[in-house]
Amino acid sequence: MTESAILDFDVAHAAASDWKVATDALITHLEVPDGANVGFLYATDHHAGHLADIADRLMHATKIDTWTGTVGIGILSTAGESFDEPAIAVMVGTVPEGSVRPFGPVRESTIELDLLHREWIENQHPTLTLVHADPRHPPVAHLIESLAENVPTFLTGGLTSSRHHYEQMASQGRPLALEHGVSGVMFSAWLPIATGLTQGCSPIGPTRTVTEGDENILKELDGRPALDALIQDIGPEYAEDLSKLGGSIYVAFPVPGSDMNDYLVRNMIAIDPEQGWIGVGEEINPGDKVMFCKRDRESAEADLRRMLRKVKATHNKEPKGGIYISCLARGPNLFGPAGEEVAIIRDELGDFPFVGFFANGEISHDRLYGYTGVITLFF
């Protein structure tokens, strides 16, 4: 198996309130490549509870028995976005036999995964793994770190977003819908793949040092009340009315050792004007580095385009297929209702097949992110 192996993908997207009608529409529009042997399936949570049925119907129509996917409040594909409406998107493809390995669910430890798939891992040396995870599962952050460390592999993926069933799909043979834990597919090192992460928030002030913090309370930055530092960084527009901060201003934690100026964005959950304290959706420790950042469409689009160009440059050609996982707070909530985020991807990378969903948290390498987009491209 070599990087010259020919990859071929096709995608279909259908909106219908009846899952059978939507699935049959997918089957009608799919042009299944010769030798197709892997499928990626994403359905909005209107069809949660039927993910296994959808995959089973697709499996019999396409003769593909390896599937992965999940449900989301929104899904996306080459054709556009379906947000908060009943829809299904699917991508099927041909990859070298044996180069994709489904697994899951992993609920407590990655030891079992290693035991079940050790021979394949030793032969194929997977360098990238697509994962879907249940945000309700308490050990999920630990499992993601452990999977990246112990396989070892670079992770891309996202947390399922739903208002009821949190189904995932990772099967070879009879499709089974999974809840809780982590599942996905590992990709052989011989597959030509690239991945990238784009931020949805941009820094608006300097990197500061936590000089006093307790649990999730940010008390002092650089030796003075945290709120004073926030007001200095956000400027008069927001400082005059702190109620404007919600949905616009966040706290970011730079990733130590990153050469990508990478950072984790977390919500501000409360402000105490009397004490000058800020409540943050992350554990705070003295010595931590933090910065404040702003969420806006212009900076998010600029960073998305930067990331797409960089990933494309790794192979200097148009991709054959892809998976794009975006935050629920992006898509129509940031770029507008007309599928602008998908349009930007097509503008930068061309008209190629890709699918994905809007996640409750994004996964890149060994960390959980927020307000980001994560892309995986097959070349």
JOQUI-V305967 format. One record per residue. N is the residue number from 1. RES is the residue in three letters. PSI is psi in degrees with one decimal (999 if undefined). Layout:
N | RES | PSI
N | RES | PSI
//
This chain:
1 | MET | 130.2
2 | THR | 169.4
3 | GLU | -10.7
4 | SER | -2.6
5 | ALA | 138.9
6 | ILE | 124.9
7 | LEU | 144.4
8 | ASP | 131.8
9 | PHE | 154.9
10 | ASP | 155.4
11 | VAL | 150.5
12 | ALA | 151.8
13 | HIS | 128.3
14 | ALA | 139.4
15 | ALA | 123.3
16 | ALA | 145.8
17 | SER | -24.1
18 | ASP | 122.9
19 | TRP | -31.7
20 | LYS | -41.6
21 | VAL | -45.0
22 | ALA | -43.0
23 | THR | -42.0
24 | ASP | -34.0
25 | ALA | -39.1
26 | LEU | -47.1
27 | ILE | -38.2
28 | THR | -38.7
29 | HIS | -17.1
30 | LEU | 133.7
31 | GLU | 91.5
32 | VAL | 121.3
33 | PRO | 154.3
34 | ASP | 132.3
35 | GLY | 16.9
36 | ALA | 134.2
37 | ASN | 10.6
38 | VAL | 143.5
39 | GLY | 143.6
40 | PHE | 124.2
41 | LEU | 126.9
42 | TYR | 130.2
43 | ALA | 145.8
44 | THR | 159.9
45 | ASP | -4.7
46 | HIS | -29.2
47 | HIS | 9.0
48 | ALA | 140.6
49 | GLY | -14.4
50 | HIS | 13.4
51 | LEU | -42.5
52 | ALA | -38.1
53 | ASP | -41.5
54 | ILE | -47.2
55 | ALA | -39.2
56 | ASP | -42.9
57 | ARG | -41.5
58 | LEU | -39.6
59 | MET | -45.0
60 | HIS | -33.0
61 | ALA | -34.6
62 | THR | -15.2
63 | LYS | 20.1
64 | ILE | 129.9
65 | ASP | -0.1
66 | THR | 117.2
67 | TRP | 148.5
68 | THR | 156.7
69 | GLY | -171.3
70 | THR | -173.8
71 | VAL | 156.9
72 | GLY | 158.3
73 | ILE | -25.9
74 | GLY | 151.9
75 | ILE | 166.9
76 | LEU | 162.1
77 | SER | -179.0
78 | THR | -33.7
79 | ALA | -16.1
80 | GLY | -157.4
81 | GLU | 144.5
82 | SER | 110.9
83 | PHE | 121.7
84 | ASP | 41.3
85 | GLU | 151.7
86 | PRO | 118.8
87 | ALA | 161.4
88 | ILE | 141.2
89 | ALA | 142.7
90 | VAL | 142.5
91 | MET | 129.9
92 | VAL | 151.3
93 | GLY | 166.4
94 | THR | 120.2
95 | VAL | 161.9
96 | PRO | 135.9
97 | GLU | 131.6
98 | GLY | 2.8
99 | SER | -4.6
100 | VAL | 132.8
101 | ARG | 109.2
102 | PRO | 153.2
103 | PHE | 160.5
104 | GLY | 169.4
105 | PRO | 144.6
106 | VAL | 116.8
107 | ARG | -34.2
108 | GLU | -36.0
109 | SER | 150.1
110 | THR | 0.6
111 | ILE | -44.0
112 | GLU | -39.4
113 | LEU | -44.3
114 | ASP | -41.1
115 | LEU | -42.5
116 | LEU | -32.1
117 | HIS | 15.1
118 | ARG | -46.9
119 | GLU | -44.5
120 | TRP | -44.2
121 | ILE | -42.8
122 | GLU | -31.6
123 | ASN | -36.5
124 | GLN | -14.5
125 | HIS | 61.0
126 | PRO | 126.8
127 | THR | -12.9
128 | LEU | 139.3
129 | THR | 130.2
130 | LEU | 124.6
131 | VAL | 149.5
132 | HIS | 140.7
133 | ALA | 150.3
134 | ASP | 116.3
135 | PRO | -15.9
136 | ARG | -11.7
137 | HIS | 113.4
138 | PRO | -41.9
139 | PRO | 13.9
140 | VAL | -40.5
141 | ALA | -40.7
142 | HIS | -40.8
143 | LEU | -38.9
144 | ILE | -46.1
145 | GLU | -43.6
146 | SER | -40.2
147 | LEU | -44.9
148 | ALA | -32.3
149 | GLU | -40.2
150 | ASN | -18.9
151 | VAL | -43.6
152 | PRO | 155.0
153 | THR | 156.8
154 | PHE | 127.8
155 | LEU | 141.7
156 | THR | 152.5
157 | GLY | -157.2
158 | GLY | 166.4
159 | LEU | 132.9
160 | THR | 138.9
161 | SER | 127.5
162 | SER | 162.4
163 | ARG | 0.7
164 | HIS | -92.6
165 | HIS | 136.1
166 | TYR | 61.8
167 | GLU | 145.5
168 | GLN | 162.0
169 | MET | 125.7
170 | ALA | 96.6
171 | SER | 155.6
172 | GLN | 102.4
173 | GLY | -137.8
174 | ARG | 122.2
175 | PRO | 136.2
176 | LEU | 131.4
177 | ALA | 133.3
178 | LEU | 146.9
179 | GLU | 153.1
180 | HIS | 142.7
181 | GLY | -161.0
182 | VAL | 138.9
183 | SER | 169.4
184 | GLY | -156.2
185 | VAL | 139.3
186 | MET | 142.7
187 | PHE | 134.1
188 | SER | 147.1
189 | ALA | -18.8
190 | TRP | -8.7
191 | LEU | 134.2
192 | PRO | 100.2
193 | ILE | 147.8
194 | ALA | 153.8
195 | THR | 156.6
196 | GLY | 158.3
197 | LEU | 133.3
198 | THR | 137.4
199 | GLN | 150.6
200 | GLY | -3.6
201 | CYS | 142.9
202 | SER | 141.4
203 | PRO | 142.3
204 | ILE | 4.3
205 | GLY | -177.8
206 | PRO | 164.7
207 | THR | 129.7
208 | ARG | 162.4
209 | THR | 132.2
210 | VAL | 116.4
211 | THR | -16.3
212 | GLU | 127.7
213 | GLY | 152.2
214 | ASP | 118.7
215 | GLU | -113.7
216 | ASN | 21.0
217 | ILE | 119.6
218 | LEU | 107.7
219 | LYS | -50.5
220 | GLU | 142.0
221 | LEU | 127.5
222 | ASP | 35.6
223 | GLY | 10.2
224 | ARG | 164.9
225 | PRO | 135.9
226 | ALA | -36.0
227 | LEU | -34.7
228 | ASP | -42.7
229 | ALA | -40.3
230 | LEU | -48.0
231 | ILE | -37.7
232 | GLN | -40.5
233 | ASP | -33.0
234 | ILE | -20.6
235 | GLY | 172.9
236 | PRO | -29.9
237 | GLU | -44.7
238 | TYR | -30.3
239 | ALA | -30.4
240 | GLU | -25.6
241 | ASP | 95.4
242 | LEU | -14.3
243 | SER | -16.0
244 | LYS | -10.0
245 | LEU | -31.9
246 | GLY | 127.1
247 | GLY | -2.1
248 | SER | -40.7
249 | ILE | 135.6
250 | TYR | 170.9
251 | VAL | 131.5
252 | ALA | 142.7
253 | PHE | 107.4
254 | PRO | 140.8
255 | VAL | 118.1
256 | PRO | 135.9
257 | GLY | -1.6
258 | SER | 135.8
259 | ASP | 13.0
260 | MET | 12.4
261 | ASN | 42.2
262 | ASP | 150.0
263 | TYR | 153.7
264 | LEU | 126.7
265 | VAL | 132.0
266 | ARG | 152.5
267 | ASN | 146.6
268 | MET | 123.5
269 | ILE | -12.7
270 | ALA | 155.1
271 | ILE | 131.9
272 | ASP | 97.4
273 | PRO | -30.9
274 | GLU | -45.5
275 | GLN | -21.1
276 | GLY | 27.5
277 | TRP | 157.1
278 | ILE | 127.7
279 | GLY | 132.9
280 | VAL | 147.3
281 | GLY | 50.6
282 | GLU | 148.5
283 | GLU | 135.5
284 | ILE | 137.7
285 | ASN | 142.0
286 | PRO | 137.9
287 | GLY | -17.0
288 | ASP | 147.6
289 | LYS | 133.6
290 | VAL | 160.7
291 | MET | 156.6
292 | PHE | 146.6
293 | CYS | 162.0
294 | LYS | 139.0
295 | ARG | 119.9
296 | ASP | 157.0
297 | ARG | -42.1
298 | GLU | -48.8
299 | SER | -34.8
300 | ALA | -41.8
301 | GLU | -42.0
302 | ALA | -41.9
303 | ASP | -35.6
304 | LEU | -45.3
305 | ARG | -41.1
306 | ARG | -48.3
307 | MET | -44.3
308 | LEU | -41.6
309 | ARG | -39.2
310 | LYS | -43.7
311 | VAL | -41.7
312 | LYS | -36.9
313 | ALA | -19.6
314 | THR | -27.0
315 | HIS | -8.9
316 | ASN | 39.7
317 | LYS | 167.3
318 | GLU | 141.9
319 | PRO | 156.4
320 | LYS | -27.9
321 | GLY | 169.0
322 | GLY | 164.6
323 | ILE | 126.8
324 | TYR | 123.6
325 | ILE | 120.5
326 | SER | 154.8
327 | CYS | 147.0
328 | LEU | -29.6
329 | ALA | -4.4
330 | ARG | -139.1
331 | GLY | -134.3
332 | PRO | -21.1
333 | ASN | -15.4
334 | LEU | -44.3
335 | PHE | -9.2
336 | GLY | 166.6
337 | PRO | -2.4
338 | ALA | 23.9
339 | GLY | 34.0
340 | GLU | -34.1
341 | GLU | -43.7
342 | VAL | -40.5
343 | ALA | -36.4
344 | ILE | -41.9
345 | ILE | -46.1
346 | ARG | -35.4
347 | ASP | -38.0
348 | GLU | -34.6
349 | LEU | -10.2
350 | GLY | -179.3
351 | ASP | 86.5
352 | PHE | 159.8
353 | PRO | 129.9
354 | PHE | 154.6
355 | VAL | 170.4
356 | GLY | -166.7
357 | PHE | 168.7
358 | PHE | 118.1
359 | ALA | 164.1
360 | ASN | 16.1
361 | GLY | 140.6
362 | GLU | 150.5
363 | ILE | 127.5
364 | SER | 129.3
365 | HIS | -106.8
366 | ASP | 25.0
367 | ARG | 156.5
368 | LEU | 128.3
369 | TYR | 171.2
370 | GLY | 148.1
371 | TYR | 21.1
372 | THR | 174.3
373 | GLY | 137.8
374 | VAL | 124.1
375 | ILE | 143.6
376 | THR | 125.1
377 | LEU | 137.9
378 | PHE | 126.2
379 | PHE | 999
//
